[in-house]
Structure formats: C-alpha cells, structure tokens
C-alpha cells in the first residue's frame, strides 16, 4: 500500500517530524512525502538524521526503506525560518493537502497522514480553512466525523472547529443521528468492533439537570439516542460529561460522542497525549493525523517528539489493511450532509 504524508506548517515541527518518521521501518507500506523537498532535507540535517529523497513515480508500491522517502515536490512560496509564521506560505499548506486528497480519491494513495497545520496563518493568507477534517470532507463530498483514538479511549465529536457560542444551534437531532451512525459503522468496518457500545454526552452541566440547566438533552440528544436504539445500535446517553469518563465507564464503551471540541478532547489528551491519533471517519479513504499542534517554540530545536506521527502512520496502515481485507474502499456511508450540522 502507499501512504501520503504531508508536512504541515513549514515553520513548525512538521518537517522534522517527517524526517524522523522516515527513519522508522514500515514493511507493509510505501511512504510518500508531499511538500518542499529542500525543506525536508534541511530539517533532517538540522536534527542530525540522514534522509535520501527520491522523486515519486507511480510504480507498484514498495516497502518503506528507513532513511529514505519518495517525495512529491511542492515548492515553498517563501523561505522558512523555524518558529516564524509567514503568510506567503499559507497557500503552500493548502496545496500539499490538495495533492494528497486528489491522490487518495483517485486511488494513488491508500491513506493520508498529516502533520499539524496552523489554521490561523492559512486564513490570514486569504484562504478560508477550518481544519484538515473539514477540508478533506468538502473535497470528498462526504459527511465526516472527527475521532481521536488513544490506547484506552476513543472520542468523537458532534461539532468540531467552531466558536463555543455556536455549538447549541449546530447540534440537531438529524445531525446527531447521522454522526452516530458513522461512528458505529466505522467502529465495525475500520476498527473491527462487531457490536460497538457508544456513549453520548450531554451538552449542558449534569446533562441538563432534567431541563433546569438547558433543554438540549430533552429536545435533541435523548430523542436522537432513542431513534438509534430502535435501529438496534447500543447507544447510551445523554450522559453527564463530568462523570462519563470514570474508570469503570472507560472499560464499558468503545467510543464517546462529545458535543463539542473541548468537552471530550482534554480528557483524551490527559490520558494519552503523544499516543493519540486523529482519525477522520466517513471518508472514502483512511486519514489520520497527530494529536498536537505546530509547536512553534520547539521548531528547529531538535526536541520535537515524533511519537504521535509514528502512531498515526501505524494506525493508517492498520486501518487501510483492514479495509482492503474487507474488500471495499469506502469506510464511510457515502452520505453528504450540510456542514451546518457539523463544523462550519
């Protein structure tokens, strides 16, 4: 199989993470770096590792050779200084992702693994960009769900990158039903969980306290859960978020559905930071990413930890293998849903 790896924000730690990733052994996959070849070479020299880059050719994939990478060269728009953002390179970041997306959609790549981007600099450069998840969803014309998966916990999101004040109106009964269906489907087809048990969190403190602290649980979340239970899915909720992650509950559920980004992800990152992987459910190909940001303060120092990018690559290979063995390209349900029910 063939895995596309994008380098993320060029002034961040992404380029050196890609250089460190190249030192690992992946016998089941060929890694193809997308980005500025000279940037990857400089990053490798800066952290003292050897890196041999070759041009990408559409031959049959070969096993990754540690210390070497095929590269689809995407030139930078401006020189890079580690730790210093440059608006001129905002378009470069999007071009890397577009190349990866096109290759995954036409079958050149079995999966995409992404290093972190800086959404602010892309938007300040004049390119509307909400995040990786939304970018790949729009290009694939699919409804998707963001999941972060750690060794002991999987958290998915009903809404992703939007202001907290916009969350209540973005959560709808139909949107939740579609989200949870995708989560259940991908737990079965991508993660091999035959009968997934899914916990759905409430939006308000104490899951609304019977309507005294908000009615979203009564009017939206509980009816969505009941509808899914009638379909035969093992769904429990809405649960109070402050007690939903106790040890006995962590052992009981295969995944959680949080109502907004910072409701579930702080718990996951506290339990598994550096080991967690961001997975986009619902795409017609595998996409994984790191669980951290661009770390401008660490860029260029040689201290960046590649553990999450390595974990993301290993999981991408595992999921792509499982999909291949199941005989289908698409993990998702193929349904396109308005982003008004998701992140935008």
C-alpha distance (Angstrom), angle and dihedral (degrees) to the residues before:
residue distance angle dihedral
X1 . . .
X2 3.78 . .
X3 3.82 125.9 .
X4 3.81 123.6 -163.1
X5 3.82 114.6 -145.7
X6 3.81 120.3 -164.9
X7 3.80 120.7 -159.1
X8 3.79 99.9 -139.9
X9 3.80 123.0 -153.2
X10 3.82 105.4 9.0
X11 3.82 93.9 -144.6
X12 3.80 92.0 51.2
X13 3.78 132.6 70.7
X14 3.81 95.0 -80.8
X15 3.83 98.4 97.2
X16 3.80 93.6 51.1
X17 3.81 91.0 44.6
X18 3.80 88.3 55.7
X19 3.80 89.7 49.6
X20 3.81 90.5 51.8
X21 3.80 91.7 44.8
X22 3.79 88.5 56.3
X23 3.81 89.4 61.9
X24 3.81 91.9 63.6
X25 3.79 126.1 91.0
X26 3.81 118.0 -115.1
X27 3.77 108.9 171.5
X28 3.81 95.2 177.6
X29 3.80 99.5 53.1
X30 3.77 147.6 41.9
X31 3.81 114.0 -132.4
X32 3.80 118.6 -143.7
X33 3.80 116.1 -168.5
X34 3.81 116.2 -149.6
X35 3.81 116.1 -157.2
X36 3.76 143.5 58.7
X37 3.81 107.4 -23.6
X38 3.81 93.5 -153.9
X39 3.80 90.4 52.0
X40 3.81 91.0 55.2
X41 3.81 91.1 47.2
X42 3.82 91.9 50.5
X43 3.79 91.3 47.1
X44 3.80 90.7 52.1
X45 3.81 92.2 49.4
X46 3.80 90.3 47.7
X47 3.80 92.8 57.3
X48 3.82 94.5 38.7
X49 3.80 101.3 -112.6
X50 3.78 129.0 128.6
X51 3.80 117.2 -116.4
X52 3.79 127.3 179.1
X53 3.78 114.2 -166.2
X54 3.78 123.8 -160.9
X55 3.78 130.9 -176.6
X56 3.78 116.0 -97.4
X57 3.78 117.1 -110.6
X58 3.79 126.5 179.6
X59 3.79 95.8 -118.2
X60 3.78 122.0 131.6
X61 3.83 108.8 -63.8
X62 3.79 116.4 -96.7
X63 3.79 129.6 -158.3
X64 3.78 114.4 -85.5
X65 3.79 113.7 -98.4
X66 3.84 112.6 -146.5
X67 3.79 111.1 -112.4
X68 3.81 94.4 22.3
X69 3.80 134.9 89.2
X70 3.75 137.2 -179.5
X71 3.79 108.2 -132.7
X72 3.79 136.6 -156.5
X73 3.78 98.8 -154.7
X74 3.81 115.5 -134.8
X75 3.83 107.9 175.9
X76 3.78 120.1 -133.6
X77 3.79 117.1 -115.0
X78 3.82 92.4 -139.3
X79 3.82 137.3 11.9
X80 3.80 114.8 -84.3
X81 3.78 128.6 -129.1
X82 3.81 111.5 -170.1
X83 3.78 111.5 -110.8
X84 3.82 95.8 16.2
X85 3.80 119.0 99.9
X86 3.79 118.3 -141.6
X87 3.81 120.6 -164.0
X88 3.77 90.3 -150.2
X89 3.80 89.6 71.8
X90 3.80 95.6 53.5
X91 3.78 91.3 96.1
X92 3.81 90.7 48.2
X93 3.80 90.6 61.1
X94 3.80 92.2 52.0
X95 3.81 92.0 46.2
X96 3.83 90.8 56.5
X97 3.80 90.2 52.8
X98 3.80 92.5 45.6
X99 3.83 91.1 52.9
X100 3.80 90.8 49.2
X101 3.81 93.1 46.8
X102 3.79 93.7 49.3
X103 3.80 91.1 49.5
X104 3.80 92.8 49.4
X105 3.79 92.9 47.7
X106 3.81 93.4 50.6
X107 3.81 92.9 46.5
X108 3.81 98.2 -108.0
X109 3.81 89.9 118.0
X110 3.79 127.0 39.4
X111 3.80 92.2 -159.8
X112 3.79 143.9 3.6
X113 3.81 123.4 -136.0
X114 3.80 115.6 -168.9
X115 3.79 132.4 -159.2
X116 3.83 115.0 -146.2
X117 3.79 123.4 -73.0
X118 3.80 131.5 -159.0
X119 3.80 105.1 -123.4
X120 3.79 93.2 -167.8
X121 3.79 96.7 60.6
X122 3.82 91.8 47.2
X123 3.80 91.4 52.7
X124 3.81 92.4 43.2
X125 3.80 87.0 54.2
X126 3.80 88.4 61.6
X127 3.82 99.1 -100.3
X128 3.80 114.7 121.5
X129 3.80 104.0 -130.1
X130 3.81 126.5 163.2
X131 3.81 96.3 173.7
X132 3.79 146.2 -65.4
X133 3.79 92.8 -74.9
X134 3.78 95.0 55.3
X135 3.82 93.3 40.7
X136 3.80 94.4 55.7
X137 3.81 92.0 41.7
X138 3.78 92.8 54.5
X139 3.80 94.2 47.1
X140 3.82 91.6 48.2
X141 3.81 92.4 42.4
X142 3.80 90.1 -131.0
X143 3.76 136.7 131.8
X144 3.80 106.6 -119.4
X145 3.79 141.2 -175.5
X146 3.78 127.6 -145.9
X147 3.80 115.3 -129.9
X148 3.78 129.7 -178.7
X149 3.77 111.2 -159.8
X150 3.80 124.2 -164.5
X151 3.81 128.0 172.7
X152 3.82 92.3 -93.4
X153 3.81 104.2 24.0
X154 3.82 142.7 38.4
X155 3.81 119.0 -162.3
X156 3.81 124.0 -174.2
X157 3.79 126.9 -172.4
X158 3.78 131.2 -130.2
X159 3.82 88.4 -162.9
X160 3.79 127.8 16.9
X161 3.79 130.8 -176.9
X162 3.77 107.2 12.3
X163 3.82 134.8 106.8
X164 3.79 115.4 -80.4
X165 3.81 90.9 -121.0
X166 3.82 89.3 62.8
X167 3.80 96.4 50.6
X168 3.85 100.6 88.5
X169 3.79 95.4 55.4
X170 3.83 91.6 42.9
X171 3.82 90.9 60.2
X172 3.81 110.6 83.7
X173 3.78 132.2 166.8
X174 3.79 93.4 -116.9
X175 3.79 92.2 44.6
X176 3.81 92.1 52.4
X177 3.80 91.9 47.8
X178 3.80 91.1 52.6
X179 3.80 92.3 45.5
X180 3.79 94.5 50.6
X181 3.80 91.9 45.6
X182 3.82 89.3 56.1
X183 3.81 91.0 47.5
X184 3.81 91.9 50.6
X185 3.80 92.8 44.9
X186 3.80 94.5 50.0
X187 3.79 93.3 44.3
X188 3.79 86.2 59.1
X189 3.80 101.4 38.8
X190 3.81 102.0 31.5
X191 3.80 104.0 27.7
X192 3.80 99.4 31.6
X193 3.83 96.3 -123.4
X194 3.80 103.7 149.3
X195 3.81 98.2 -164.8
X196 3.80 108.1 18.2
X197 3.78 120.5 -156.2
X198 3.80 110.6 -148.7
X199 3.80 127.9 -166.1
X200 3.81 116.7 -154.9
X201 3.80 117.3 -158.3
X202 3.77 125.6 -142.9
X203 3.78 120.8 -118.7
X204 3.80 100.1 -132.5
X205 3.83 131.8 54.3
X206 3.81 110.9 -74.9
X207 3.82 87.8 8.0
X208 3.79 89.7 -71.9
X209 3.82 97.3 -49.6
X210 3.79 92.6 -108.9
X211 3.80 92.5 -48.5
X212 3.82 96.8 -48.0
X213 3.82 92.3 104.3
X214 3.78 98.4 35.7
X215 3.79 138.9 -36.9
X216 3.82 101.8 -127.2
X217 3.80 90.7 99.6
X218 3.81 92.8 53.0
X219 3.78 98.5 40.1
X220 3.81 102.6 34.4
X221 3.81 119.1 8.2
X222 3.83 101.4 42.6
X223 3.84 93.7 47.7
X224 3.81 90.4 49.7
X225 3.80 90.8 51.6
X226 3.79 92.0 48.0
X227 3.80 91.9 50.2
X228 3.81 90.0 53.5
X229 3.79 92.7 47.0
X230 3.80 88.2 54.8
X231 3.81 87.0 55.4
X232 3.79 89.0 56.5
X233 3.81 100.0 -101.8
X234 3.81 119.4 139.9
X235 3.80 98.7 -124.1
X236 3.80 126.1 155.7
X237 3.77 124.4 -170.4
X238 2.87 173.4 -81.3
X239 3.81 88.8 -59.4
X240 3.79 126.7 -178.5
X241 3.80 104.3 -103.4
X242 3.80 94.9 -142.8
X243 3.82 92.5 64.9
X244 3.80 100.9 27.0
X245 3.81 95.4 91.8
X246 3.79 100.2 54.0
X247 3.83 114.6 136.1
X248 3.80 95.6 -103.4
X249 3.81 91.5 50.7
X250 3.80 92.6 46.9
X251 3.79 87.8 59.3
X252 3.80 92.2 48.6
X253 3.83 103.1 52.7
X254 3.80 131.3 63.5
X255 3.81 92.9 -158.0
X256 3.78 142.8 -2.3
X257 3.80 127.5 -138.0
X258 3.81 110.3 -147.1
X259 3.77 120.9 -165.8
X260 3.80 95.9 -134.8
X261 3.78 141.5 13.8
X262 3.80 101.0 -97.9
X263 3.81 95.8 39.8
X264 3.79 97.0 74.8
X265 3.79 107.7 11.6
X266 3.83 98.3 68.9
X267 3.81 88.6 59.5
X268 3.79 92.6 48.7
X269 3.79 94.0 47.1
X270 3.80 91.8 47.4
X271 3.80 89.2 54.3
X272 3.78 99.7 39.2
X273 3.82 114.2 10.6
X274 3.78 110.7 161.6
X275 3.80 91.0 19.3
X276 3.79 98.1 60.6
X277 3.79 122.9 99.3
X278 3.79 128.8 -154.7
X279 3.83 110.2 -133.2
X280 3.80 126.1 -173.3
X281 3.80 108.6 -143.7
X282 3.79 120.9 -157.2
X283 3.82 100.6 35.4
X284 3.83 121.4 124.4
X285 3.82 87.8 -119.0
X286 3.81 137.1 33.5
X287 3.78 118.0 -85.2
X288 3.81 124.4 179.0
X289 3.78 134.9 166.8
X290 3.79 144.6 176.2
X291 3.80 124.2 -78.2
X292 3.82 95.7 -128.7
X293 3.79 142.8 63.1
X294 3.80 136.3 -106.6
X295 3.85 95.0 -78.9
X296 3.80 96.8 -149.4
X297 3.81 90.2 -178.1
X298 3.82 90.6 60.8
X299 3.81 99.0 38.7
X300 3.77 113.2 118.9
X301 3.80 95.0 11.2
X302 3.80 97.2 96.8
X303 3.81 91.5 -124.5
X304 3.82 98.3 106.1
X305 3.80 112.1 125.2
X306 3.83 112.8 -134.1
X307 3.83 94.4 -165.3
X308 3.81 96.2 107.5
X309 3.82 94.1 46.2
X310 3.80 90.1 48.8
X311 3.82 90.0 48.9
X312 3.81 90.1 48.3
X313 3.81 90.7 52.5
X314 3.79 93.3 47.0
X315 3.81 91.2 49.7
X316 3.82 91.7 46.7
X317 3.81 89.6 55.2
X318 3.81 91.7 46.9
X319 3.81 93.7 49.5
X320 3.80 93.6 44.0
X321 3.80 90.4 50.5
X322 3.80 91.4 50.2
X323 3.79 91.6 49.7
X324 3.78 91.6 47.8
X325 3.79 91.1 50.8
X326 3.80 90.7 49.2
X327 3.80 89.1 56.5
X328 3.79 101.0 -120.3
X329 3.80 138.7 99.4
X330 3.78 96.9 -152.5
X331 3.79 122.7 75.7
X332 3.77 93.0 174.5
X333 3.78 132.0 71.7
X334 3.77 94.6 -109.5
X335 3.80 93.8 -122.8
X336 3.77 120.7 136.6
X337 3.81 115.7 -147.3
X338 3.78 129.6 -174.2
X339 3.79 112.9 -96.4
X340 3.79 87.3 -129.8
X341 3.79 84.6 85.5
X342 3.80 93.0 45.6
X343 3.78 131.3 34.8
X344 3.77 111.8 -35.7
